[in-house]
């Protein structure tokens, strides 16, 4: 599947994709993305026993960060090495 086809399937325009790359392509943007990864359950379990609402909330936060990382990973030369673990270990 081409990048264009993948973006269409995800409902993301090429123009918006370019904006993601600009926003997260700077050292500051990469720092922000690393912070989001730490804060929103990328490496942690989202499930909270006995608290389904909290579990769903946590998974929603996690899915937003995964969406950003997945879009950035479409350009293999773009994604920092730090995110390869995230992409390879998705649930």
Phi and psi in degrees as GROMACS dihedral restraints (atoms count N, CA, C in turn):
[ dihedral_restraints ]
;  ai    aj    ak    al  type     phi  dphi    fc
    3     4     5     6     1   -79.6    20    10
    4     5     6     7     1   165.9    20    10
    6     7     8     9     1   -59.1    20    10
    7     8     9    10     1   -43.3    20    10
    9    10    11    12     1   -59.1    20    10
   10    11    12    13     1   -44.8    20    10
   12    13    14    15     1   -65.7    20    10
   13    14    15    16     1   -39.8    20    10
   15    16    17    18     1   -64.1    20    10
   16    17    18    19     1   -42.7    20    10
   18    19    20    21     1   -64.0    20    10
   19    20    21    22     1   -43.1    20    10
   21    22    23    24     1   -60.5    20    10
   22    23    24    25     1   -42.6    20    10
   24    25    26    27     1   -63.8    20    10
   25    26    27    28     1   -32.2    20    10
   27    28    29    30     1   -86.7    20    10
   28    29    30    31     1    -4.6    20    10
   30    31    32    33     1    73.2    20    10
   31    32    33    34     1    31.4    20    10
   33    34    35    36     1  -118.4    20    10
   34    35    36    37     1   126.5    20    10
   36    37    38    39     1   -74.4    20    10
   37    38    39    40     1   158.9    20    10
   39    40    41    42     1   -64.0    20    10
   40    41    42    43     1   -32.2    20    10
   42    43    44    45     1   -65.1    20    10
   43    44    45    46     1   -44.4    20    10
   45    46    47    48     1   -66.9    20    10
   46    47    48    49     1   -40.0    20    10
   48    49    50    51     1   -56.7    20    10
   49    50    51    52     1   -44.0    20    10
   51    52    53    54     1   -61.0    20    10
   52    53    54    55     1   -36.8    20    10
   54    55    56    57     1   -68.2    20    10
   55    56    57    58     1   -37.7    20    10
   57    58    59    60     1   -58.9    20    10
   58    59    60    61     1   -44.4    20    10
   60    61    62    63     1   -65.2    20    10
   61    62    63    64     1   -36.6    20    10
   63    64    65    66     1   -68.4    20    10
   64    65    66    67     1   -47.3    20    10
   66    67    68    69     1   -62.5    20    10
   67    68    69    70     1   -39.7    20    10
   69    70    71    72     1  -105.7    20    10
   70    71    72    73     1     6.5    20    10
   72    73    74    75     1   -86.6    20    10
   73    74    75    76     1   -12.0    20    10
   75    76    77    78     1   -87.5    20    10
   76    77    78    79     1   162.2    20    10
   78    79    80    81     1   -56.6    20    10
   79    80    81    82     1   -38.1    20    10
   81    82    83    84     1   -66.2    20    10
   82    83    84    85     1   -41.8    20    10
   84    85    86    87     1   -63.0    20    10
   85    86    87    88     1   -39.3    20    10
   87    88    89    90     1   -66.8    20    10
   88    89    90    91     1   -36.8    20    10
   90    91    92    93     1   -63.5    20    10
   91    92    93    94     1   -41.6    20    10
   93    94    95    96     1   -62.2    20    10
   94    95    96    97     1   -43.6    20    10
   96    97    98    99     1   -65.1    20    10
   97    98    99   100     1   -37.9    20    10
   99   100   101   102     1   -63.4    20    10
  100   101   102   103     1   -39.4    20    10
  102   103   104   105     1   -64.1    20    10
  103   104   105   106     1   -44.4    20    10
  105   106   107   108     1   -59.9    20    10
  106   107   108   109     1   -39.7    20    10
  108   109   110   111     1   -61.3    20    10
  109   110   111   112     1   -41.1    20    10
  111   112   113   114     1   -71.2    20    10
  112   113   114   115     1   -40.0    20    10
  114   115   116   117     1   -77.0    20    10
  115   116   117   118     1   -29.5    20    10
  117   118   119   120     1  -118.1    20    10
  118   119   120   121     1    46.4    20    10
  120   121   122   123     1    66.7    20    10
  121   122   123   124     1    29.2    20    10
  123   124   125   126     1   -69.2    20    10
  124   125   126   127     1   -37.8    20    10
  126   127   128   129     1  -107.9    20    10
  127   128   129   130     1     2.4    20    10
  129   130   131   132     1  -112.2    20    10
  130   131   132   133     1   162.0    20    10
  132   133   134   135     1   -76.1    20    10
  133   134   135   136     1   133.5    20    10
  135   136   137   138     1   -82.8    20    10
  136   137   138   139     1   -20.1    20    10
  138   139   140   141     1   -72.8    20    10
  139   140   141   142     1   131.7    20    10
  141   142   143   144     1  -120.4    20    10
  142   143   144   145     1   112.3    20    10
  144   145   146   147     1   -53.2    20    10
  145   146   147   148     1   130.1    20    10
  147   148   149   150     1    76.7    20    10
  148   149   150   151     1     3.7    20    10
  150   151   152   153     1  -131.6    20    10
  151   152   153   154     1    74.8    20    10
  153   154   155   156     1   -62.2    20    10
  154   155   156   157     1   -34.5    20    10
  156   157   158   159     1   -64.1    20    10
  157   158   159   160     1   -43.3    20    10
  159   160   161   162     1   -65.6    20    10
  160   161   162   163     1   -40.6    20    10
  162   163   164   165     1   -60.9    20    10
  163   164   165   166     1   -44.6    20    10
  165   166   167   168     1   -65.5    20    10
  166   167   168   169     1   -40.3    20    10
  168   169   170   171     1   -60.5    20    10
  169   170   171   172     1   -46.8    20    10
  171   172   173   174     1   -61.0    20    10
  172   173   174   175     1   -42.8    20    10
  174   175   176   177     1   -66.0    20    10
  175   176   177   178     1   -35.2    20    10
  177   178   179   180     1   -63.4    20    10
  178   179   180   181     1   -43.1    20    10
  180   181   182   183     1   -60.7    20    10
  181   182   183   184     1   -45.9    20    10
  183   184   185   186     1   -61.4    20    10
  184   185   186   187     1   -40.4    20    10
  186   187   188   189     1   -65.8    20    10
  187   188   189   190     1   -31.4    20    10
  189   190   191   192     1   -64.9    20    10
  190   191   192   193     1   -46.4    20    10
  192   193   194   195     1   -66.0    20    10
  193   194   195   196     1   -40.8    20    10
  195   196   197   198     1   -61.7    20    10
  196   197   198   199     1   -36.9    20    10
  198   199   200   201     1   -61.0    20    10
  199   200   201   202     1   -46.2    20    10
  201   202   203   204     1   -61.9    20    10
  202   203   204   205     1   -49.1    20    10
  204   205   206   207     1   -62.6    20    10
  205   206   207   208     1   -40.0    20    10
  207   208   209   210     1   -63.9    20    10
  208   209   210   211     1   -42.8    20    10
  210   211   212   213     1   -62.6    20    10
  211   212   213   214     1   -45.5    20    10
  213   214   215   216     1   -64.2    20    10
  214   215   216   217     1   -31.4    20    10
  216   217   218   219     1   -73.0    20    10
  217   218   219   220     1   -11.2    20    10
  219   220   221   222     1   -61.2    20    10
  220   221   222   223     1   -29.8    20    10
  222   223   224   225     1   -97.7    20    10
  223   224   225   226     1   101.3    20    10
  225   226   227   228     1   -58.9    20    10
  226   227   228   229     1   -25.3    20    10
  228   229   230   231     1   -88.1    20    10
  229   230   231   232     1    -5.4    20    10
  231   232   233   234     1   -93.5    20    10
  232   233   234   235     1   -38.5    20    10
  234   235   236   237     1   -73.5    20    10
  235   236   237   238     1   130.1    20    10
  237   238   239   240     1   -64.9    20    10
  238   239   240   241     1   150.4    20    10
  240   241   242   243     1   -54.4    20    10
  241   242   243   244     1   -32.5    20    10
  243   244   245   246     1   -56.8    20    10
  244   245   246   247     1   -25.9    20    10
  246   247   248   249     1   -93.4    20    10
  247   248   249   250     1    -9.5    20    10
  249   250   251   252     1   -59.1    20    10
  250   251   252   253     1   -39.2    20    10
  252   253   254   255     1   -58.9    20    10
  253   254   255   256     1   -42.8    20    10
  255   256   257   258     1   -62.3    20    10
  256   257   258   259     1   -46.5    20    10
  258   259   260   261     1   -67.4    20    10
  259   260   261   262     1   -33.1    20    10
  261   262   263   264     1   -85.2    20    10
  262   263   264   265     1   -14.5    20    10
  264   265   266   267     1  -118.5    20    10
  265   266   267   268     1    26.7    20    10
  267   268   269   270     1   -63.8    20    10
  268   269   270   271     1   146.0    20    10
